[in-house]
Amino acid sequence: MTHGNKPIAFREPLPHGSLAPDFRLPSVAGAFYSREQFRGKQGPVLLFLQQASPSSAALLRSIAQLRPEFVERCRAARRG
């Protein structure tokens, strides 16, 4: 992760509901994504996985199956 083209060192996890720090991350397709692009939208989930790893593929399948539950829990949390 970078901030102003300088690497951001690993930090402790942010408390629930905290605003993420500014970031600019490249995608595997060569595009770049920043926190600002997600303002006012559902927040992104960022995963850093080893390419072509069997365990990464299994994790992605599990995440795809859990997505509907995750989305509903996020909506419920916003409703209070």
C-alpha positions as CSV (number, residue, x, y, z in Angstrom):
1,M,0.0,0.0,0.0
2,T,1.3,3.5,-0.7
3,H,0.5,7.0,0.3
4,G,1.9,9.7,-1.9
5,N,4.0,7.0,-3.6
6,K,5.7,6.1,-0.3
7,P,5.1,2.6,1.2
8,I,2.9,2.4,4.2
9,A,4.2,0.1,6.9
10,F,2.1,-2.6,8.4
11,R,-0.1,-1.3,11.2
12,E,-2.4,-2.9,13.8
13,P,-6.0,-3.5,12.5
14,L,-8.3,-0.5,12.5
15,P,-11.1,-0.5,15.0
16,H,-14.5,-1.5,13.5
17,G,-16.1,1.4,11.7
18,S,-12.9,3.4,11.2
19,L,-12.1,5.1,8.0
20,A,-9.4,3.3,6.1
21,P,-6.2,5.3,5.4
22,D,-5.7,6.7,1.9
23,F,-4.4,4.0,-0.4
24,R,-3.5,3.4,-4.1
25,L,-3.3,-0.2,-5.1
26,P,-2.6,-1.8,-8.5
27,S,-4.9,-4.5,-9.8
28,V,-3.7,-7.6,-11.7
29,A,-5.1,-5.9,-14.8
30,G,-2.9,-2.9,-14.4
31,A,-5.6,-0.4,-13.2
32,F,-5.2,1.4,-9.9
33,Y,-7.8,1.7,-7.1
34,S,-7.9,4.3,-4.3
35,R,-10.0,4.8,-1.2
36,E,-11.5,7.9,-2.8
37,Q,-13.1,5.7,-5.6
38,F,-15.2,3.9,-3.0
39,R,-16.5,7.0,-1.1
40,G,-20.3,6.6,-0.6
41,K,-20.3,3.0,-1.8
42,Q,-20.0,-0.3,-0.1
43,G,-16.5,-0.7,1.1
44,P,-14.1,-3.0,-0.7
45,V,-12.7,-6.2,0.6
46,L,-9.0,-6.4,-0.1
47,L,-7.3,-9.8,-0.4
48,F,-3.6,-10.4,-1.0
49,L,-3.2,-14.0,-2.3
50,Q,-0.5,-16.0,-3.9
51,Q,-1.3,-16.4,-7.6
52,A,-2.2,-19.9,-8.8
53,S,-2.1,-21.4,-5.3
54,P,-4.5,-24.2,-4.6
55,S,-5.2,-22.7,-1.1
56,S,-5.9,-19.3,-2.7
57,A,-8.4,-20.9,-5.1
58,A,-10.1,-22.7,-2.3
59,L,-10.3,-19.5,-0.2
60,L,-11.8,-17.5,-3.2
61,R,-14.5,-20.2,-3.6
62,S,-15.3,-20.0,0.1
63,I,-15.5,-16.2,0.0
64,A,-17.8,-16.4,-3.0
65,Q,-20.2,-18.7,-1.1
66,L,-20.1,-16.4,2.0
67,R,-20.6,-13.1,0.1
68,P,-24.5,-13.0,0.4
69,E,-24.3,-13.5,4.1
70,F,-21.5,-10.9,4.4
71,V,-23.5,-8.3,2.4
72,E,-26.6,-8.9,4.6
73,R,-24.7,-8.5,7.8
74,C,-23.1,-5.3,6.6
75,R,-26.6,-3.9,5.6
76,A,-28.0,-4.9,9.0
77,A,-25.1,-3.2,10.8
78,R,-25.7,0.0,9.0
79,R,-29.4,-0.1,9.9
80,G,-28.4,-0.4,13.5
